[in-house]
Amino acid sequence: MTDWLTATLLVVAAAAGIVVAVLLARDEPAQDRTFVLLGVVEVVVLVQLVYGVVALSGTDRDVSGVLFVSYLVGNLLALPIGVFWSLAERTRAGTAVLLVAILTVVALQLRLETIWGGVA
């Protein structure tokens, strides 16, 4: 994977996490602007999925392909699940679910970097 893609994802996810944490502290549901920011995070994750699959197909690294692609797909699905849950639950709990989804994306990203380094 590339450092710039990882850094971009972590910065955008951190910004989204801060926004959602503020909403959670204020006991407010997520707003349209929040979902736009989460959409940006999801686009970066989608770019990472495409780039990761292409990089995996052209590498000679000792990377478990199934594990790597599974993490890429899981990373892509984590945020939409949290968003749909948050839209169904328009309370503080729904906002908390968004924060957990963002933290899940960050954790999966860090694990992807470890897997790409050859540590399964």
C-alpha positions in Angstrom: 0.0 0.0 0.0 1.1 3.6 -0.2 1.8 5.9 2.6 -0.1 8.8 1.0 -3.3 6.7 0.7 -3.0 5.5 4.3 -2.3 9.0 5.6 -5.2 10.5 3.6 -7.6 7.8 4.9 -6.4 8.3 8.5 -6.7 12.1 8.3 -10.2 12.1 6.8 -11.3 9.4 9.2 -9.9 11.4 12.2 -11.7 14.5 11.0 -15.0 12.5 10.7 -14.3 11.0 14.1 -13.9 14.4 15.7 -17.1 15.7 14.2 -19.1 12.7 15.3 -17.5 12.8 18.8 -18.6 16.5 19.1 -22.1 15.5 18.0 -22.1 12.7 20.5 -21.1 15.0 23.3 -23.8 17.5 22.4 -26.4 14.6 22.2 -27.3 15.5 18.6 -28.0 13.1 15.7 -25.7 13.1 12.7 -26.5 15.8 10.2 -26.3 15.9 6.4 -22.8 17.5 6.6 -21.7 14.6 8.7 -22.9 12.1 6.1 -21.1 14.0 3.4 -17.9 13.8 5.3 -18.5 10.1 5.9 -19.1 9.8 2.1 -15.6 11.3 1.5 -14.1 8.6 3.9 -16.0 5.9 1.9 -14.7 7.2 -1.4 -11.1 7.0 -0.1 -11.7 3.5 1.2 -13.1 2.5 -2.3 -10.0 4.0 -3.9 -7.9 2.0 -1.5 -9.8 -1.2 -2.4 -9.2 -0.8 -6.1 -5.6 0.2 -5.5 -5.0 -2.7 -3.1 -6.3 -5.3 -5.4 -4.2 -3.9 -8.3 -1.2 -3.8 -6.1 -1.7 -7.3 -4.8 -2.0 -8.7 -8.3 1.3 -7.1 -9.3 3.4 -7.8 -6.2 5.9 -10.5 -5.2 5.5 -9.8 -1.5 4.6 -12.6 0.8 1.0 -11.4 1.4 -2.0 -13.6 2.1 -4.3 -12.5 -0.7 -7.5 -13.8 0.7 -6.9 -12.2 4.1 -5.8 -8.9 2.5 -8.8 -8.7 0.2 -11.1 -9.7 3.0 -9.9 -6.8 5.1 -10.3 -4.4 2.1 -13.9 -5.5 1.6 -14.6 -5.4 5.3 -13.2 -1.9 5.5 -15.5 -0.9 2.6 -18.6 -2.3 4.4 -18.0 -1.1 7.9 -19.0 2.6 7.4 -22.1 2.0 5.3 -23.4 -0.4 8.0 -22.8 2.2 10.6 -24.5 4.9 8.6 -27.6 2.9 7.9 -27.8 1.9 11.6 -27.4 5.6 12.5 -30.1 6.6 10.1 -32.5 4.0 11.6 -31.6 5.1 15.2 -31.8 8.9 15.3 -30.7 9.1 18.9 -27.4 9.4 20.8 -26.9 5.6 20.3 -27.1 6.0 16.5 -24.4 8.7 16.7 -22.3 6.4 18.9 -22.6 3.7 16.3 -21.1 6.1 13.7 -18.2 6.7 16.0 -17.6 3.0 16.4 -17.8 2.5 12.6 -15.2 5.2 12.1 -12.9 3.6 14.7 -13.4 0.3 13.0 -12.3 1.7 9.6 -9.2 3.1 11.3 -8.4 -0.2 13.0 -8.9 -2.2 9.8 -6.7 0.3 8.0 -3.9 -0.2 10.5 -4.3 -4.0 10.2 -4.2 -3.7 6.4 -0.8 -2.0 6.7 0.4 -4.9 8.9 -0.9 -7.5 6.5 0.7 -5.7 3.5 4.0 -5.7 5.4 3.9 -9.5 5.3 2.8 -10.2 8.9 -0.4 -12.3 8.9 
